[in-house]
Amino acid sequence: MKSILLTSTALVAFAGAAAAESHASADMMGPQGVVWGADGEFGYNKEVEDGFYFDGGLAVSTSAGMNMGLTAGLTLDVDLTFNDAEGDAVDPSGDGAFSNIGISGSDFVVFVEGQGAAVYAGDTATASEKTWSGTTNMENDGFLEVDDVNDGADDGDFVDGVIRGDLAYGPVTASLSFLMADGADTNGDLDGLDGLQFGAVSTFGAFTVGMTYQQGVSGALVDADDTATAGSDGILGNSDDGVENPGTVDEVIGVFASTTFSGANVKVAYATNLDTEEDSVGFQLDYPFGPVTATVFYSIESAVDDNYGVAVAYANGPVAATAYYHDGNDQEIGLEGSYDFGMGLTMYAGYIQNDGDSDATEAYAAAEYDLGGGASLIAAYGDAGDTYTGANDEIGNSYEVNEGTTIAVSFTF
């Protein structure tokens, strides 16, 4: 969906949380009902949306108790989009005012939970998403996340989903997952379960330690982006050194440890890409004092310049702001903030300079007014520099807007 503020994923998470709450409170067997959630947005934006646009989503979550304390259920998100006609348009003949409405399903997950264990199948998190906790801007912790696969293909997803099992035993939580592939066009041999991932995290007193392993996949999963940085997301293109097959997933292993010392959160992490034979060693310190949290990080890289940076986040009353500076292989500086005027009105603004290039910038200003009943009025303006390479409907980090002027009404039900 193209909402500025509301996403269907968030609604599915809400519906899933509500269902999970019903799991915890219900002792009897049988269906426990259906939780519904919905969102929608109607607005105008000339630069990205080509004029008036609307989109919406319907989130559904349901569950039922079973024997042995188990709960089974599913979540599903149904998306409606207008402007970009997809193959399953409501009116394929092209006749009528709403011939360009597309209907698609996403975030479909079937699960069984209980007794300290769970199994999930569908558009769900990989084991690395559940277990890996690296430091900022490590170049070689390219663990594949489910959204990397879904977003990587221009003409459909070559990976249908993920199947993952979780287990909690004493102080240890572990996850095991596979990619559920259905024969990518670029490699007919890729079929069934591929891309094993395993991770475990344990807490001992004030210390937390963990490890994550990702099996390499030599078959092409997606249409790879040749401009992507090796190790950035596990999907590599032809231009990346050490890559034999475009769109492959690299074999990666990582370990991390963290603790709290004198109020500061300290973390160290190591990740190595076994295909490219490159590694990263990261250090990070987060120290909160009053309404301020300061962060410093340093990542030692074997193949490129080391990455390092600082960040300061402030939140006090109606004011929230974040400022950061990154240098090394990743050069970026940003300042973003918001102010809550009360009476339902909040203002947002930000400026980000990417890659150390004064022309690769993002800037935005926005206002959101709470109309009550789950509705908000949004007015926003976003501007991208001449050499900006990001998505023009994702300007800003703390608050995302479309490029150009946007006026919209957003609803949550």
N, C-alpha and C positions, 0 to 999 in steps of 0.2 A: 504494500500500500504506500501511498505518497503523502500521508498525513504529516504535517509539520510537527505536531506534538504527539498524537496518539498513534500507537502501532497495534496491529492485530496480535503481534507476539505478546505484548503486554497484557492484552485482554485474555489470551489463552492462559498466561501465567496467573492472572486473577482468578479465572474460572478454575484452574487446576488447584490453586491455593484454597479456594472455597470448597472444592471437592475433597481435598486432603483434610480440611477441618472437619467435614462430615464424617470422614473415615475415622478420625480420632474420637468422635463423640458418639458414634453408633456402635452398639454391641450386638445388635441383632443382624441376622443374615437377610439377604434379599436386596432388591434394588433400593438405592438411597436417593433416587431422584436425579434430575438433570439440572445443571447450573448453566444459565444462559448469560452471555455478555455480548454487547454489540457496540460498535463505534461507527461514526460517519463524519464526513467533512465535505462542505460545499464552499467553493471559493473561486477567486480569479487570480491568475498569474499568467502573464504573457510570455515570459522568457522560457520557462520550463514546461508549463502546462498547456501552452498555446491558447490561452484564454480561459473561459469558464471550465471548471472541472468538478467532479465529485467522485468520491470513493467511499467505501464502507466495508465493514466486516462483521461477521457473526461468529462468536466463539461459543462452543458447546463442550461441556464436560459432564461425564456421568460415571457412576461407579456402583459396585454392588459388593456386599460382603459374601465371603465363601467360608468353607470349613477351614479349620486349623488357623484361624485368625488372619486369613488372607483377604485382600481386597483387589478386585479387578476393575478396570475402567478404561476409558478412552477420552481423549481431547481432540477437537477438530476446529479449524478456523476456515471459514468460507469468505473469500474476498470478492468484492465487486469493484471493478475499475471501469472508468469511462475515459475516452480519448484514444487509448491504444487498443484497437480491435485485436483480439486474440482468436485463435482457431476455433474456440468454442463459444463464439459470440452468441448472444441470445437470438439475434436476427441475422443469420448468415446471408440472407438475400440482399442485405444492405438497405432495405426499405424501412422507413420509419425514423423518428427523431432519435431513438435510442438504439440504433443498430450497432453502435460501437461499445456496447456494454460487454465486458468480459467477466466470466465467472470462473474462479479457480479455488481449489482447496489447498490448504497448507497446514503445517504444524499438526499433522495427524499422528497421534501417538497412542498405542495400546500398551497397557501396563498391568503388572501384577505386583503387589507390595505386601509385605508382612514378615514377621519373625526375623527382623534385622536384615532382610534381603529384598531385592526387587529386580524385575526384568522389564525393560522398556524396548519397544520396537516402533520405528517410524522416524519422524523428523525430530529426533531427540539428540541430546548432547553426546559427544564421544567421550571415551574414558579420559582422554587428555584434558578435555574441558572440565571434567569433574575433579581431576587430581593435580594437574600441573599448576605451579605458582612460581613463575620466574620473576626476574626483576625487569625494570623498565628498559626497553629498547635492546634486548638481546637479539642478535642477528640469527642465531642458529637454533633457537627453540621453535622451529617451524612445525609444531604439532598440528595435525589436521583437525579442524573443527567442522561440524556439520554444515555450517553456513558457508564455509570455504568451498565446499563441493557444490552446494545449491547455487551459489552466486557465480561460480566459475564458468558455467556453461551458458552460451548464448542461445542455444536452440533446445533447451530442455536439460533436465538433470540426468546425468549418466548414472548417478548413484541414487537409488530409490530411497534410501534412508540408512539408519543405524540401528543395530540391535546391541543393547548394553545390559550387563548384569552388575548390580551393586551388592556389596556385602559388608556389614559392620560386625566386627567381632572384638570385644574389649576396646582397647584404644586405637584399633586399626580399622580404617575404612578402605575398601578396595573396589576398583571398577575394571571390567573387561568388556571390550566392544569390538565389533566388526562392521565394516561397510557392507551394506546390502546392495550389490551391483546387479544389473540386469543386462549385461552385454553391451558395453559402449561401442558405438559405431566405429570408433578409431581402433578398437582392439576386441575382436570377437571372442578372444580367449578369456576375457574378464567376465566372469559369471558366477553368481553365488555370493559367498562370504569372502571378502578380501580386506586387507588393511587392518590386521589385528592391532589393537592398542591395549596396554595394561598399565594401571597405575595404582599406587597405594600411598596413603597418608596416615601418619601416626603421631599422637601427642603424648609426650612424656613430661609431666610437670609443666614448666614454662617453655619447653622446646617442642617444636613441630618439625617433623622431617617427612620427606616424601620422594618418590621416584616415579617416572613415567617412561614407558617404552612405546615406540611406534614402529611397526613393521613397514618396510618399503613395499611399494606397489609399482611394478615396472610397466603395467598396462596404463594407457592414457585414460584418466577418469573424466577429464573435462577439456574444453578448449583453453589451453593455457595462455596466459598473458606474457608475451616476451619481454615486456617492460618491468615485470615484477622482479623484486630483489630476491636472490636465492635465500631460502630459509625464512622468508617473511611470512608465508602462510602455508607452507608445505606443498604448494602447487607451483611448479616451475615451468619456464618456457625455454625455447631453443637457445636464447641468448645467454642463459645462465651457465656458468662454468661447471663442468663435471656432470652435466645432465645428458643422458643418452636418448631419453624418450620424452617428448613434450607432454606436459600434463600429468607427469608421474608424481607419486608421493615418496619422499625420501625417508630412509631409515634414521630415526632420531631417538636418542636416549638422554634423559635429564634427571638430575637430583637437586634437591633444595633443602634448606633448613632455615628456620626463623625462631626468634625468641624476643622477649620483652626485657629490656634492661634499663633501669632508672627512668621508666616512663617512655622510652624510645623503642620502636619496633625495628628490629635488625633482621635482615635477610641476606643470605648468600645462595647463589644458584649456579649450576654448571650444566651446559647442554652441548652435545656434540652431534654433528651430522655425519653419520658413518659413510654416506655416499660421497660427499664432497670432502670428507676428512678435515673439516673445519670445526672450531669450537668457540664457545663464549663462556666467560666467567663473569657473573654479575654480582654487584654489591649494592644494597639499598638501605637507607636509614630514613624512617618516618618518625618525626618527633612532634607531638601535639603539646601546645602550651596555650592555655586559655582558648580563645576562639580561633587560634591560628594553628595550622598543621604545616610544618616544613618538611620537605622531602629532598634528599640528595641521592643520586645514583651514579654508578660507574660500571661500565661493561667492557671488559677486555676482550677484543676480537682478534682471532688469528688471521683473518683474510682481509679485513678492511680496517679503517680507522676506528679507534676505540670510541664508544658512545658515553657521554656523560651529561649531566644536567641537574638543575635545581627547580623546585616548584614550591609555591606558597599558596595555601588555600585559607580563606577567611570566611567565617560564617558567624554572624552576630545580629540577632534581631531581624530587621527587614533586609539587611545587606548580606550578599554572598558574592565572593570574587575569587578568581584563580589566576595566578600569573606563573608562567614557566619559561624556562630557557633550556633548549637541547642543543648539543654540539657534537662534533665528530662526524661519523658517517650519516647520522640523522641530524639535520640542522633545522630547528624550528623554534619560534618564539611566539608566545600567545598571551593575551590578556582578555578575560571574559568575566562578566559579572551580571548581577541582577539586583533589583530593588523592589520590594513589596510596599506599595503605597497604602495598602489597606483598602477596604471596600471592594475587594476583588480585583484590583488593578496591579499588575506586575510588569516591570520593564526589564528588557534584556539587551545586552550589547556585547560585542566582542571583535577582536582583531587578531588574526593569525598570519604569520609569515612562514611559508613552507620552504624547505630545502635551502635556506639562506639566500633566497632569490627575492628581491624587492618586488618583482612582478608576479610571483607565485603567492598570492595573498587571498585571504578570506576576511570579509568584514560584514557585520550585520547589526541591525537594530530591530527590536521587536517589542510589541506590547500585547499582553494577553489580559482580557477582561472576563471575569467569571460571570456568566449570565444566569447561573443557578440551574438546578435540575440536570447537572452534568454537561452543560453547554458552555462554550467559551467563544468569545470573539477575538480574532487574531489579526493583527496588522504587522507586517514585517517587510523589511527590505534587506536583500543580500547582494553583495558585490564580490566578484572573483577577478583576480588579476589576469593579465594577458597570458601568462605562462602557467596558470593554475591547472593542475591535472586531475583534481578530484571530481566527485560527482556534484553537478550543479544543483541537485536537490538535497544536498547534505552539507551546506555551508554552515560552519560552526561546529564546535565539539560539545560544549555544555548545553547548547540549545541549537537545534538544526532548523534552517529555513531554506526555502528555494531562492535561487538567484532572481533578482528583480524584485518588483513590488507584489506582495501577496495580501489579499484581504480574504478572510475565510471565517466560517463558523464551524466549530468542531463540537461533536456530541459524543457523550459516553452514556451507555444505558446499562 
